[in-house]
Amino acid sequence: MTPHRDILTRQAKDDFDDALRKGYWRSVFSWLTQSNNELLPFDEVRKYIPMRGQHYAGVKQIPLKQIVGSVRRYNDFDRAFLPRHRATINRWISVDRAHLEEINLPPIEVYQIGEVYFVKDGNHRVSVAR
């Protein structure tokens, strides 16, 4: 590994540790205030909202604040898409390192319900972007 890549990997590890620490304190605050800090699971929300079909809307920018849930990875991240445990570290670091190297990653895939979005593919990219 080159010295430049070592520095970026160290920075990405530090970024992950910061995000994990923020997530921990958010969970403590959530517990103390009895507020919900869970990422919304797409299938649970879909049970309560009638939907008729789906269609491809193309590639477009969406506000990060409107991404409120995930199709599969809702246990790995909190409501702010902060990592909840160290199991996600390797993927998170690789995405953050790509961001630090200004490498364009593919767009995330989402489902839209009303004005909010649920990540189908790209949870780590959303987490790093936040």
Backbone atoms as SQL, in Angstrom:
CREATE TABLE atoms (id INTEGER PRIMARY KEY, chain TEXT, resi INTEGER, resn TEXT, atom TEXT, x REAL, y REAL, z REAL);
INSERT INTO atoms VALUES
  (1, 'A', 1, 'MET', 'N', 0.843, -1.175, 0.000),
  (2, 'A', 1, 'MET', 'CA', 0.000, 0.000, 0.000),
  (3, 'A', 1, 'MET', 'C', 0.889, 1.240, 0.000),
  (4, 'A', 2, 'THR', 'N', 0.515, 2.213, -0.796),
  (5, 'A', 2, 'THR', 'CA', 1.295, 3.444, -0.863),
  (6, 'A', 2, 'THR', 'C', 1.009, 4.292, 0.372),
  (7, 'A', 3, 'PRO', 'N', 1.946, 5.196, 0.707),
  (8, 'A', 3, 'PRO', 'CA', 1.710, 6.072, 1.870),
  (9, 'A', 3, 'PRO', 'C', 0.410, 6.863, 1.749),
  (10, 'A', 4, 'HIS', 'N', 0.072, 7.303, 0.533),
  (11, 'A', 4, 'HIS', 'CA', -1.172, 8.062, 0.333),
  (12, 'A', 4, 'HIS', 'C', -2.379, 7.190, 0.671),
  (13, 'A', 5, 'ARG', 'N', -2.396, 5.934, 0.217),
  (14, 'A', 5, 'ARG', 'CA', -3.505, 5.029, 0.510),
  (15, 'A', 5, 'ARG', 'C', -3.551, 4.713, 1.998),
  (16, 'A', 6, 'ASP', 'N', -2.372, 4.598, 2.644),
  (17, 'A', 6, 'ASP', 'CA', -2.346, 4.365, 4.091),
  (18, 'A', 6, 'ASP', 'C', -3.025, 5.510, 4.841),
  (19, 'A', 7, 'ILE', 'N', -2.736, 6.727, 4.414),
  (20, 'A', 7, 'ILE', 'CA', -3.313, 7.905, 5.059),
  (21, 'A', 7, 'ILE', 'C', -4.830, 7.918, 4.865),
  (22, 'A', 8, 'LEU', 'N', -5.276, 7.612, 3.652),
  (23, 'A', 8, 'LEU', 'CA', -6.719, 7.602, 3.377),
  (24, 'A', 8, 'LEU', 'C', -7.420, 6.487, 4.142),
  (25, 'A', 9, 'THR', 'N', -6.777, 5.336, 4.252),
  (26, 'A', 9, 'THR', 'CA', -7.365, 4.228, 5.014),
  (27, 'A', 9, 'THR', 'C', -7.461, 4.607, 6.484),
  (28, 'A', 10, 'ARG', 'N', -6.432, 5.235, 7.021),
  (29, 'A', 10, 'ARG', 'CA', -6.463, 5.686, 8.417),
  (30, 'A', 10, 'ARG', 'C', -7.583, 6.716, 8.626),
  (31, 'A', 11, 'GLN', 'N', -7.700, 7.654, 7.678),
  (32, 'A', 11, 'GLN', 'CA', -8.762, 8.660, 7.770),
  (33, 'A', 11, 'GLN', 'C', -10.136, 7.993, 7.729),
  (34, 'A', 12, 'ALA', 'N', -10.312, 7.008, 6.840),
  (35, 'A', 12, 'ALA', 'CA', -11.599, 6.313, 6.731),
  (36, 'A', 12, 'ALA', 'C', -11.896, 5.547, 8.021),
  (37, 'A', 13, 'LYS', 'N', -10.886, 4.929, 8.636),
  (38, 'A', 13, 'LYS', 'CA', -11.091, 4.239, 9.915),
  (39, 'A', 13, 'LYS', 'C', -11.493, 5.230, 11.002),
  (40, 'A', 14, 'ASP', 'N', -10.829, 6.372, 11.025),
  (41, 'A', 14, 'ASP', 'CA', -11.186, 7.416, 11.996),
  (42, 'A', 14, 'ASP', 'C', -12.613, 7.914, 11.762),
  (43, 'A', 15, 'ASP', 'N', -12.991, 8.081, 10.489),
  (44, 'A', 15, 'ASP', 'CA', -14.355, 8.514, 10.160),
  (45, 'A', 15, 'ASP', 'C', -15.366, 7.487, 10.664),
  (46, 'A', 16, 'PHE', 'N', -15.062, 6.193, 10.461),
  (47, 'A', 16, 'PHE', 'CA', -15.971, 5.142, 10.931),
  (48, 'A', 16, 'PHE', 'C', -16.091, 5.185, 12.448),
  (49, 'A', 17, 'ASP', 'N', -14.954, 5.292, 13.134),
  (50, 'A', 17, 'ASP', 'CA', -14.995, 5.346, 14.597),
  (51, 'A', 17, 'ASP', 'C', -15.820, 6.531, 15.088),
  (52, 'A', 18, 'ASP', 'N', -15.669, 7.684, 14.415),
  (53, 'A', 18, 'ASP', 'CA', -16.470, 8.869, 14.778),
  (54, 'A', 18, 'ASP', 'C', -17.958, 8.610, 14.556),
  (55, 'A', 19, 'ALA', 'N', -18.297, 8.007, 13.424),
  (56, 'A', 19, 'ALA', 'CA', -19.703, 7.727, 13.116),
  (57, 'A', 19, 'ALA', 'C', -20.273, 6.717, 14.115),
  (58, 'A', 20, 'LEU', 'N', -19.496, 5.695, 14.461),
  (59, 'A', 20, 'LEU', 'CA', -19.953, 4.688, 15.422),
  (60, 'A', 20, 'LEU', 'C', -20.174, 5.319, 16.798),
  (61, 'A', 21, 'ARG', 'N', -19.265, 6.200, 17.195),
  (62, 'A', 21, 'ARG', 'CA', -19.383, 6.891, 18.482),
  (63, 'A', 21, 'ARG', 'C', -20.623, 7.801, 18.498),
  (64, 'A', 22, 'LYS', 'N', -20.834, 8.538, 17.417),
  (65, 'A', 22, 'LYS', 'CA', -22.033, 9.388, 17.320),
  (66, 'A', 22, 'LYS', 'C', -23.292, 8.533, 17.395),
  (67, 'A', 23, 'GLY', 'N', -23.275, 7.390, 16.709),
  (68, 'A', 23, 'GLY', 'CA', -24.415, 6.484, 16.742),
  (69, 'A', 23, 'GLY', 'C', -24.689, 5.963, 18.137),
  (70, 'A', 24, 'TYR', 'N', -23.611, 5.662, 18.871),
  (71, 'A', 24, 'TYR', 'CA', -23.772, 5.182, 20.246),
  (72, 'A', 24, 'TYR', 'C', -24.447, 6.245, 21.103),
  (73, 'A', 25, 'TRP', 'N', -23.962, 7.484, 21.018),
  (74, 'A', 25, 'TRP', 'CA', -24.533, 8.551, 21.836),
  (75, 'A', 25, 'TRP', 'C', -25.955, 8.898, 21.408),
  (76, 'A', 26, 'ARG', 'N', -26.243, 8.750, 20.124),
  (77, 'A', 26, 'ARG', 'CA', -27.631, 8.944, 19.671),
  (78, 'A', 26, 'ARG', 'C', -28.535, 7.876, 20.279),
  (79, 'A', 27, 'SER', 'N', -28.041, 6.644, 20.373),
  (80, 'A', 27, 'SER', 'CA', -28.854, 5.570, 20.959),
  (81, 'A', 27, 'SER', 'C', -29.068, 5.807, 22.452),
  (82, 'A', 28, 'VAL', 'N', -28.052, 6.312, 23.151),
  (83, 'A', 28, 'VAL', 'CA', -28.203, 6.633, 24.576),
  (84, 'A', 28, 'VAL', 'C', -29.244, 7.747, 24.741),
  (85, 'A', 29, 'PHE', 'N', -29.120, 8.800, 23.936),
  (86, 'A', 29, 'PHE', 'CA', -30.072, 9.903, 24.004),
  (87, 'A', 29, 'PHE', 'C', -31.483, 9.414, 23.686),
  (88, 'A', 30, 'SER', 'N', -31.601, 8.564, 22.692),
  (89, 'A', 30, 'SER', 'CA', -32.899, 7.995, 22.313),
  (90, 'A', 30, 'SER', 'C', -33.500, 7.200, 23.466),
  (91, 'A', 31, 'TRP', 'N', -32.687, 6.423, 24.140),
  (92, 'A', 31, 'TRP', 'CA', -33.160, 5.638, 25.277),
  (93, 'A', 31, 'TRP', 'C', -33.613, 6.552, 26.416),
  (94, 'A', 32, 'LEU', 'N', -32.808, 7.572, 26.697),
  (95, 'A', 32, 'LEU', 'CA', -33.147, 8.500, 27.781),
  (96, 'A', 32, 'LEU', 'C', -34.434, 9.271, 27.499),
  (97, 'A', 33, 'THR', 'N', -34.636, 9.650, 26.254),
  (98, 'A', 33, 'THR', 'CA', -35.809, 10.448, 25.907),
  (99, 'A', 33, 'THR', 'C', -36.983, 9.591, 25.431),
  (100, 'A', 34, 'GLN', 'N', -36.768, 8.285, 25.424),
  (101, 'A', 34, 'GLN', 'CA', -37.800, 7.348, 24.960),
  (102, 'A', 34, 'GLN', 'C', -38.269, 7.677, 23.541),
  (103, 'A', 35, 'SER', 'N', -37.325, 8.122, 22.716),
  (104, 'A', 35, 'SER', 'CA', -37.652, 8.421, 21.317),
  (105, 'A', 35, 'SER', 'C', -37.146, 7.286, 20.424),
  (106, 'A', 36, 'ASN', 'N', -37.704, 7.200, 19.253),
  (107, 'A', 36, 'ASN', 'CA', -37.345, 6.134, 18.330),
  (108, 'A', 36, 'ASN', 'C', -36.166, 6.561, 17.463),
  (109, 'A', 37, 'ASN', 'N', -35.112, 5.758, 17.459),
  (110, 'A', 37, 'ASN', 'CA', -33.915, 6.023, 16.683),
  (111, 'A', 37, 'ASN', 'C', -33.689, 4.933, 15.634),
  (112, 'A', 38, 'GLU', 'N', -34.723, 4.139, 15.382),
  (113, 'A', 38, 'GLU', 'CA', -34.602, 3.007, 14.463),
  (114, 'A', 38, 'GLU', 'C', -34.777, 3.457, 13.018),
  (115, 'A', 39, 'LEU', 'N', -34.008, 2.852, 12.143),
  (116, 'A', 39, 'LEU', 'CA', -34.196, 3.040, 10.714),
  (117, 'A', 39, 'LEU', 'C', -35.452, 2.274, 10.318),
  (118, 'A', 40, 'LEU', 'N', -36.290, 2.863, 9.512),
  (119, 'A', 40, 'LEU', 'CA', -37.567, 2.234, 9.180),
  (120, 'A', 40, 'LEU', 'C', -37.372, 1.073, 8.196),
  (121, 'A', 41, 'PRO', 'N', -37.954, -0.084, 8.504),
  (122, 'A', 41, 'PRO', 'CA', -37.888, -1.218, 7.572),
  (123, 'A', 41, 'PRO', 'C', -38.961, -1.075, 6.485),
  (124, 'A', 42, 'PHE', 'N', -38.564, -1.145, 5.248),
  (125, 'A', 42, 'PHE', 'CA', -39.449, -0.953, 4.108),
  (126, 'A', 42, 'PHE', 'C', -40.655, -1.886, 4.166),
  (127, 'A', 43, 'ASP', 'N', -40.447, -3.166, 4.427),
  (128, 'A', 43, 'ASP', 'CA', -41.558, -4.123, 4.426),
  (129, 'A', 43, 'ASP', 'C', -42.595, -3.812, 5.499),
  (130, 'A', 44, 'GLU', 'N', -42.144, -3.326, 6.651),
  (131, 'A', 44, 'GLU', 'CA', -43.095, -2.972, 7.713),
  (132, 'A', 44, 'GLU', 'C', -43.942, -1.767, 7.311),
  (133, 'A', 45, 'VAL', 'N', -43.325, -0.771, 6.716),
  (134, 'A', 45, 'VAL', 'CA', -44.055, 0.425, 6.291),
  (135, 'A', 45, 'VAL', 'C', -45.038, 0.060, 5.186),
  (136, 'A', 46, 'ARG', 'N', -44.602, -0.798, 4.280),
  (137, 'A', 46, 'ARG', 'CA', -45.448, -1.199, 3.149),
  (138, 'A', 46, 'ARG', 'C', -46.722, -1.914, 3.588),
  (139, 'A', 47, 'LYS', 'N', -46.669, -2.569, 4.727),
  (140, 'A', 47, 'LYS', 'CA', -47.858, -3.251, 5.244),
  (141, 'A', 47, 'LYS', 'C', -48.999, -2.271, 5.528),
  (142, 'A', 48, 'TYR', 'N', -48.637, -1.046, 5.901),
  (143, 'A', 48, 'TYR', 'CA', -49.634, -0.068, 6.330),
  (144, 'A', 48, 'TYR', 'C', -50.001, 0.967, 5.271),
  (145, 'A', 49, 'ILE', 'N', -49.259, 0.964, 4.176),
  (146, 'A', 49, 'ILE', 'CA', -49.523, 1.943, 3.120),
  (147, 'A', 49, 'ILE', 'C', -49.871, 1.192, 1.842),
  (148, 'A', 50, 'PRO', 'N', -51.087, 1.335, 1.381),
  (149, 'A', 50, 'PRO', 'CA', -51.469, 0.617, 0.158),
  (150, 'A', 50, 'PRO', 'C', -50.698, 1.156, -1.054),
  (151, 'A', 51, 'MET', 'N', -50.126, 0.241, -1.815),
  (152, 'A', 51, 'MET', 'CA', -49.389, 0.635, -3.017),
  (153, 'A', 51, 'MET', 'C', -49.887, -0.212, -4.178),
  (154, 'A', 52, 'ARG', 'N', -49.934, 0.404, -5.330),
  (155, 'A', 52, 'ARG', 'CA', -50.337, -0.304, -6.541),
  (156, 'A', 52, 'ARG', 'C', -49.195, -0.255, -7.529),
  (157, 'A', 53, 'GLY', 'N', -48.415, -1.321, -7.595),
  (158, 'A', 53, 'GLY', 'CA', -47.340, -1.413, -8.572),
  (159, 'A', 53, 'GLY', 'C', -46.156, -0.520, -8.271),
  (160, 'A', 54, 'GLN', 'N', -45.233, -0.548, -9.198),
  (161, 'A', 54, 'GLN', 'CA', -44.035, 0.280, -9.100),
  (162, 'A', 54, 'GLN', 'C', -43.556, 0.594, -10.506),
  (163, 'A', 55, 'HIS', 'N', -42.742, 1.628, -10.624),
  (164, 'A', 55, 'HIS', 'CA', -42.156, 1.965, -11.923),
  (165, 'A', 55, 'HIS', 'C', -40.773, 2.554, -11.717),
  (166, 'A', 56, 'TYR', 'N', -39.966, 2.456, -12.744),
  (167, 'A', 56, 'TYR', 'CA', -38.614, 2.999, -12.712),
  (168, 'A', 56, 'TYR', 'C', -38.684, 4.490, -13.008),
  (169, 'A', 57, 'ALA', 'N', -38.117, 5.295, -12.123),
  (170, 'A', 57, 'ALA', 'CA', -38.184, 6.746, -12.284),
  (171, 'A', 57, 'ALA', 'C', -36.882, 7.335, -12.820),
  (172, 'A', 58, 'GLY', 'N', -35.904, 6.494, -13.100),
  (173, 'A', 58, 'GLY', 'CA', -34.646, 6.985, -13.641),
  (174, 'A', 58, 'GLY', 'C', -33.684, 7.416, -12.555),
  (175, 'A', 59, 'VAL', 'N', -32.593, 8.006, -12.982),
  (176, 'A', 59, 'VAL', 'CA', -31.566, 8.480, -12.060),
  (177, 'A', 59, 'VAL', 'C', -31.823, 9.953, -11.772),
  (178, 'A', 60, 'LYS', 'N', -31.910, 10.272, -10.483),
  (179, 'A', 60, 'LYS', 'CA', -32.110, 11.664, -10.089),
  (180, 'A', 60, 'LYS', 'C', -31.531, 11.871, -8.702),
  (181, 'A', 61, 'GLN', 'N', -31.247, 13.121, -8.377),
  (182, 'A', 61, 'GLN', 'CA', -30.765, 13.444, -7.046),
  (183, 'A', 61, 'GLN', 'C', -31.938, 13.486, -6.087),
  (184, 'A', 62, 'ILE', 'N', -31.683, 12.967, -4.878),
  (185, 'A', 62, 'ILE', 'CA', -32.706, 13.040, -3.830),
  (186, 'A', 62, 'ILE', 'C', -32.045, 13.584, -2.566),
  (187, 'A', 63, 'PRO', 'N', -32.789, 14.334, -1.773),
  (188, 'A', 63, 'PRO', 'CA', -32.216, 14.867, -0.532),
  (189, 'A', 63, 'PRO', 'C', -31.946, 13.745, 0.479),
  (190, 'A', 64, 'LEU', 'N', -30.767, 13.762, 1.065),
  (191, 'A', 64, 'LEU', 'CA', -30.407, 12.747, 2.066),
  (192, 'A', 64, 'LEU', 'C', -31.405, 12.698, 3.210),
  (193, 'A', 65, 'LYS', 'N', -31.922, 13.843, 3.599),
  (194, 'A', 65, 'LYS', 'CA', -32.840, 13.885, 4.739),
  (195, 'A', 65, 'LYS', 'C', -34.149, 13.165, 4.462),
  (196, 'A', 66, 'GLN', 'N', -34.451, 12.896, 3.189),
  (197, 'A', 66, 'GLN', 'CA', -35.681, 12.194, 2.844),
  (198, 'A', 66, 'GLN', 'C', -35.494, 10.673, 2.786),
  (199, 'A', 67, 'ILE', 'N', -34.282, 10.208, 3.027),
  (200, 'A', 67, 'ILE', 'CA', -34.025, 8.771, 3.089),
  (201, 'A', 67, 'ILE', 'C', -34.224, 8.353, 4.540),
  (202, 'A', 68, 'VAL', 'N', -35.277, 7.578, 4.784),
  (203, 'A', 68, 'VAL', 'CA', -35.674, 7.281, 6.162),
  (204, 'A', 68, 'VAL', 'C', -35.622, 5.799, 6.523),
  (205, 'A', 69, 'GLY', 'N', -35.325, 4.959, 5.548),
  (206, 'A', 69, 'GLY', 'CA', -35.360, 3.534, 5.848),
  (207, 'A', 69, 'GLY', 'C', -34.577, 2.715, 4.853),
  (208, 'A', 70, 'SER', 'N', -34.674, 1.405, 5.050),
  (209, 'A', 70, 'SER', 'CA', -33.920, 0.472, 4.226),
  (210, 'A', 70, 'SER', 'C', -34.763, -0.771, 3.947),
  (211, 'A', 71, 'VAL', 'N', -34.478, -1.406, 2.841),
  (212, 'A', 71, 'VAL', 'CA', -35.169, -2.642, 2.497),
  (213, 'A', 71, 'VAL', 'C', -34.630, -3.793, 3.335),
  (214, 'A', 72, 'ARG', 'N', -33.303, -3.886, 3.483),
  (215, 'A', 72, 'ARG', 'CA', -32.721, -5.020, 4.204),
  (216, 'A', 72, 'ARG', 'C', -31.816, -4.645, 5.379),
  (217, 'A', 73, 'ARG', 'N', -31.106, -3.572, 5.320),
  (218, 'A', 73, 'ARG', 'CA', -30.040, -3.285, 6.280),
  (219, 'A', 73, 'ARG', 'C', -30.472, -2.379, 7.427),
  (220, 'A', 74, 'TYR', 'N', -31.745, -2.361, 7.757),
  (221, 'A', 74, 'TYR', 'CA', -32.262, -1.439, 8.766),
  (222, 'A', 74, 'TYR', 'C', -31.729, -1.720, 10.168),
  (223, 'A', 75, 'ASN', 'N', -31.197, -2.914, 10.419),
  (224, 'A', 75, 'ASN', 'CA', -30.603, -3.202, 11.734),
  (225, 'A', 75, 'ASN', 'C', -29.143, -2.759, 11.832),
  (226, 'A', 76, 'ASP', 'N', -28.514, -2.468, 10.695),
  (227, 'A', 76, 'ASP', 'CA', -27.100, -2.088, 10.683),
  (228, 'A', 76, 'ASP', 'C', -26.874, -0.599, 10.936),
  (229, 'A', 77, 'PHE', 'N', -27.919, 0.201, 10.748),
  (230, 'A', 77, 'PHE', 'CA', -27.783, 1.652, 10.855),
  (231, 'A', 77, 'PHE', 'C', -28.933, 2.225, 11.681),
  (232, 'A', 78, 'ASP', 'N', -28.699, 3.398, 12.280),
  (233, 'A', 78, 'ASP', 'CA', -29.783, 4.050, 13.018),
  (234, 'A', 78, 'ASP', 'C', -30.535, 4.997, 12.083),
  (235, 'A', 79, 'ARG', 'N', -31.460, 5.743, 12.621),
  (236, 'A', 79, 'ARG', 'CA', -32.309, 6.620, 11.810),
  (237, 'A', 79, 'ARG', 'C', -31.483, 7.652, 11.033),
  (238, 'A', 80, 'ALA', 'N', -30.320, 8.033, 11.531),
  (239, 'A', 80, 'ALA', 'CA', -29.443, 8.981, 10.836),
  (240, 'A', 80, 'ALA', 'C', -28.438, 8.271, 9.936),
  (241, 'A', 81, 'PHE', 'N', -28.616, 6.973, 9.740),
  (242, 'A', 81, 'PHE', 'CA', -27.726, 6.124, 8.955),
  (243, 'A', 81, 'PHE', 'C', -26.314, 6.055, 9.546),
  (244, 'A', 82, 'LEU', 'N', -26.217, 6.209, 10.851),
  (245, 'A', 82, 'LEU', 'CA', -24.944, 5.981, 11.529),
  (246, 'A', 82, 'LEU', 'C', -24.825, 4.484, 11.807),
  (247, 'A', 83, 'PRO', 'N', -23.618, 3.926, 11.680),
  (248, 'A', 83, 'PRO', 'CA', -23.462, 2.492, 11.923),
  (249, 'A', 83, 'PRO', 'C', -23.777, 2.144, 13.374),
  (250, 'A', 84, 'ARG', 'N', -24.419, 0.986, 13.571),
  (251, 'A', 84, 'ARG', 'CA', -24.817, 0.566, 14.915),
  (252, 'A', 84, 'ARG', 'C', -23.837, -0.415, 15.542),
  (253, 'A', 85, 'HIS', 'N', -22.962, -1.009, 14.744),
  (254, 'A', 85, 'HIS', 'CA', -21.986, -1.964, 15.282),
  (255, 'A', 85, 'HIS', 'C', -20.795, -2.073, 14.334),
  (256, 'A', 86, 'ARG', 'N', -19.749, -2.689, 14.816),
  (257, 'A', 86, 'ARG', 'CA', -18.498, -2.767, 14.067),
  (258, 'A', 86, 'ARG', 'C', -18.553, -3.745, 12.891),
  (259, 'A', 87, 'ALA', 'N', -19.585, -4.560, 12.799),
  (260, 'A', 87, 'ALA', 'CA', -19.659, -5.559, 11.727),
  (261, 'A', 87, 'ALA', 'C', -19.638, -4.918, 10.337),
  (262, 'A', 88, 'THR', 'N', -20.012, -3.663, 10.236),
  (263, 'A', 88, 'THR', 'CA', -20.068, -2.991, 8.933),
  (264, 'A', 88, 'THR', 'C', -18.764, -2.270, 8.579),
  (265, 'A', 89, 'ILE', 'N', -17.756, -2.388, 9.410),
  (266, 'A', 89, 'ILE', 'CA', -16.550, -1.563, 9.269),
  (267, 'A', 89, 'ILE', 'C', -15.850, -1.704, 7.917),
  (268, 'A', 90, 'ASN', 'N', -15.655, -2.915, 7.433),
  (269, 'A', 90, 'ASN', 'CA', -14.878, -3.079, 6.195),
  (270, 'A', 90, 'ASN', 'C', -15.555, -2.432, 5.001),
  (271, 'A', 91, 'ARG', 'N', -16.841, -2.670, 4.838),
  (272, 'A', 91, 'ARG', 'CA', -17.564, -2.069, 3.710),
  (273, 'A', 91, 'ARG', 'C', -17.643, -0.557, 3.882),
  (274, 'A', 92, 'TRP', 'N', -17.901, -0.090, 5.099),
  (275, 'A', 92, 'TRP', 'CA', -18.004, 1.342, 5.362),
  (276, 'A', 92, 'TRP', 'C', -16.690, 2.038, 5.013),
  (277, 'A', 93, 'ILE', 'N', -15.577, 1.454, 5.454),
  (278, 'A', 93, 'ILE', 'CA', -14.259, 2.053, 5.196),
  (279, 'A', 93, 'ILE', 'C', -13.958, 2.082, 3.702),
  (280, 'A', 94, 'SER', 'N', -14.293, 1.011, 2.983),
  (281, 'A', 94, 'SER', 'CA', -14.004, 0.998, 1.540),
  (282, 'A', 94, 'SER', 'C', -14.818, 2.068, 0.809),
  (283, 'A', 95, 'VAL', 'N', -16.056, 2.282, 1.222),
  (284, 'A', 95, 'VAL', 'CA', -16.879, 3.332, 0.606),
  (285, 'A', 95, 'VAL', 'C', -16.332, 4.711, 0.970),
  (286, 'A', 96, 'ASP', 'N', -15.954, 4.910, 2.226),
  (287, 'A', 96, 'ASP', 'CA', -15.412, 6.206, 2.643),
  (288, 'A', 96, 'ASP', 'C', -14.080, 6.482, 1.952),
  (289, 'A', 97, 'ARG', 'N', -13.249, 5.462, 1.815),
  (290, 'A', 97, 'ARG', 'CA', -11.958, 5.657, 1.131),
  (291, 'A', 97, 'ARG', 'C', -12.190, 6.056, -0.327),
  (292, 'A', 98, 'ALA', 'N', -13.164, 5.425, -0.981),
  (293, 'A', 98, 'ALA', 'CA', -13.491, 5.812, -2.363),
  (294, 'A', 98, 'ALA', 'C', -13.943, 7.273, -2.402),
  (295, 'A', 99, 'HIS', 'N', -14.746, 7.668, -1.414),
  (296, 'A', 99, 'HIS', 'CA', -15.185, 9.071, -1.328),
  (297, 'A', 99, 'HIS', 'C', -13.989, 9.999, -1.160),
  (298, 'A', 100, 'LEU', 'N', -13.074, 9.633, -0.265),
  (299, 'A', 100, 'LEU', 'CA', -11.889, 10.466, -0.023),
  (300, 'A', 100, 'LEU', 'C', -10.985, 10.547, -1.258),
  (301, 'A', 101, 'GLU', 'N', -10.981, 9.489, -2.062),
  (302, 'A', 101, 'GLU', 'CA', -10.181, 9.464, -3.297),
  (303, 'A', 101, 'GLU', 'C', -10.941, 10.075, -4.470),
  (304, 'A', 102, 'GLU', 'N', -12.157, 10.560, -4.205),
  (305, 'A', 102, 'GLU', 'CA', -13.017, 11.161, -5.221),
  (306, 'A', 102, 'GLU', 'C', -13.336, 10.196, -6.354),
  (307, 'A', 103, 'ILE', 'N', -13.544, 8.934, -6.001),
  (308, 'A', 103, 'ILE', 'CA', -13.961, 7.915, -6.953),
  (309, 'A', 103, 'ILE', 'C', -15.486, 7.918, -6.991),
  (310, 'A', 104, 'ASN', 'N', -16.036, 8.018, -8.170),
  (311, 'A', 104, 'ASN', 'CA', -17.494, 7.992, -8.315),
  (312, 'A', 104, 'ASN', 'C', -17.996, 6.570, -8.168),
  (313, 'A', 105, 'LEU', 'N', -18.886, 6.372, -7.244),
  (314, 'A', 105, 'LEU', 'CA', -19.519, 5.077, -7.042),
  (315, 'A', 105, 'LEU', 'C', -20.871, 5.086, -7.757),
  (316, 'A', 106, 'PRO', 'N', -21.413, 3.908, -8.034),
  (317, 'A', 106, 'PRO', 'CA', -22.726, 3.877, -8.702),
  (318, 'A', 106, 'PRO', 'C', -23.793, 4.539, -7.831),
  (319, 'A', 107, 'PRO', 'N', -24.857, 5.036, -8.470),
  (320, 'A', 107, 'PRO', 'CA', -25.935, 5.635, -7.680),
  (321, 'A', 107, 'PRO', 'C', -26.602, 4.582, -6.795),
  (322, 'A', 108, 'ILE', 'N', -27.166, 5.042, -5.705),
  (323, 'A', 108, 'ILE', 'CA', -27.907, 4.124, -4.835),
  (324, 'A', 108, 'ILE', 'C', -29.235, 3.784, -5.517),
  (325, 'A', 109, 'GLU', 'N', -29.840, 2.691, -5.073),
  (326, 'A', 109, 'GLU', 'CA', -31.169, 2.321, -5.557),
  (327, 'A', 109, 'GLU', 'C', -32.131, 2.465, -4.389),
  (328, 'A', 110, 'VAL', 'N', -33.253, 3.100, -4.653),
  (329, 'A', 110, 'VAL', 'CA', -34.234, 3.346, -3.596),
  (330, 'A', 110, 'VAL', 'C', -35.642, 3.039, -4.080),
  (331, 'A', 111, 'TYR', 'N', -36.521, 2.826, -3.115),
  (332, 'A', 111, 'TYR', 'CA', -37.955, 2.812, -3.347),
  (333, 'A', 111, 'TYR', 'C', -38.493, 4.097, -2.735),
  (334, 'A', 112, 'GLN', 'N', -39.410, 4.724, -3.422),
  (335, 'A', 112, 'GLN', 'CA', -40.039, 5.940, -2.916),
  (336, 'A', 112, 'GLN', 'C', -41.464, 5.631, -2.507),
  (337, 'A', 113, 'ILE', 'N', -41.824, 6.089, -1.312),
  (338, 'A', 113, 'ILE', 'CA', -43.209, 6.039, -0.852),
  (339, 'A', 113, 'ILE', 'C', -43.553, 7.456, -0.431),
  (340, 'A', 114, 'GLY', 'N', -44.432, 8.074, -1.172),
  (341, 'A', 114, 'GLY', 'CA', -44.756, 9.471, -0.903),
  (342, 'A', 114, 'GLY', 'C', -43.530, 10.337, -1.122),
  (343, 'A', 115, 'GLU', 'N', -43.144, 11.049, -0.075),
  (344, 'A', 115, 'GLU', 'CA', -41.996, 11.954, -0.168),
  (345, 'A', 115, 'GLU', 'C', -40.724, 11.379, 0.454),
  (346, 'A', 116, 'VAL', 'N', -40.757, 10.125, 0.901),
  (347, 'A', 116, 'VAL', 'CA', -39.589, 9.536, 1.555),
  (348, 'A', 116, 'VAL', 'C', -39.072, 8.331, 0.755),
  (349, 'A', 117, 'TYR', 'N', -37.828, 7.965, 1.063),
  (350, 'A', 117, 'TYR', 'CA', -37.146, 6.921, 0.308),
  (351, 'A', 117, 'TYR', 'C', -36.608, 5.838, 1.239),
  (352, 'A', 118, 'PHE', 'N', -36.539, 4.622, 0.687),
  (353, 'A', 118, 'PHE', 'CA', -36.005, 3.456, 1.382),
  (354, 'A', 118, 'PHE', 'C', -34.905, 2.864, 0.514),
  (355, 'A', 119, 'VAL', 'N', -33.736, 2.648, 1.089),
  (356, 'A', 119, 'VAL', 'CA', -32.586, 2.183, 0.329),
  (357, 'A', 119, 'VAL', 'C', -32.713, 0.701, 0.006),
  (358, 'A', 120, 'LYS', 'N', -32.657, 0.404, -1.265),
  (359, 'A', 120, 'LYS', 'CA', -32.624, -0.984, -1.736),
  (360, 'A', 120, 'LYS', 'C', -31.167, -1.436, -1.850),
  (361, 'A', 121, 'ASP', 'N', -30.322, -0.578, -2.407),
  (362, 'A', 121, 'ASP', 'CA', -28.893, -0.859, -2.532),
  (363, 'A', 121, 'ASP', 'C', -28.140, 0.446, -2.335),
  (364, 'A', 122, 'GLY', 'N', -27.203, 0.449, -1.385),
  (365, 'A', 122, 'GLY', 'CA', -26.392, 1.646, -1.164),
  (366, 'A', 122, 'GLY', 'C', -26.435, 2.186, 0.253),
  (367, 'A', 123, 'ASN', 'N', -26.793, 1.350, 1.221),
  (368, 'A', 123, 'ASN', 'CA', -26.869, 1.812, 2.611),
  (369, 'A', 123, 'ASN', 'C', -25.552, 2.408, 3.105),
  (370, 'A', 124, 'HIS', 'N', -24.433, 1.761, 2.786),
  (371, 'A', 124, 'HIS', 'CA', -23.135, 2.278, 3.245),
  (372, 'A', 124, 'HIS', 'C', -22.813, 3.598, 2.558),
  (373, 'A', 125, 'ARG', 'N', -23.192, 3.740, 1.290),
  (374, 'A', 125, 'ARG', 'CA', -22.964, 5.010, 0.572),
  (375, 'A', 125, 'ARG', 'C', -23.775, 6.129, 1.212),
  (376, 'A', 126, 'VAL', 'N', -25.001, 5.837, 1.625),
  (377, 'A', 126, 'VAL', 'CA', -25.822, 6.837, 2.314),
  (378, 'A', 126, 'VAL', 'C', -25.183, 7.186, 3.661),
  (379, 'A', 127, 'SER', 'N', -24.739, 6.179, 4.386),
  (380, 'A', 127, 'SER', 'CA', -24.119, 6.402, 5.704),
  (381, 'A', 127, 'SER', 'C', -22.887, 7.297, 5.587),
  (382, 'A', 128, 'VAL', 'N', -22.025, 6.999, 4.631),
  (383, 'A', 128, 'VAL', 'CA', -20.818, 7.808, 4.429),
  (384, 'A', 128, 'VAL', 'C', -21.194, 9.220, 3.983),
  (385, 'A', 129, 'ALA', 'N', -22.175, 9.338, 3.116),
  (386, 'A', 129, 'ALA', 'CA', -22.584, 10.669, 2.629),
  (387, 'A', 129, 'ALA', 'C', -23.127, 11.526, 3.766),
  (388, 'A', 130, 'ARG', 'N', -23.810, 10.910, 4.698),
  (389, 'A', 130, 'ARG', 'CA', -24.356, 11.681, 5.830),
  (390, 'A', 130, 'ARG', 'C', -23.229, 12.066, 6.758);
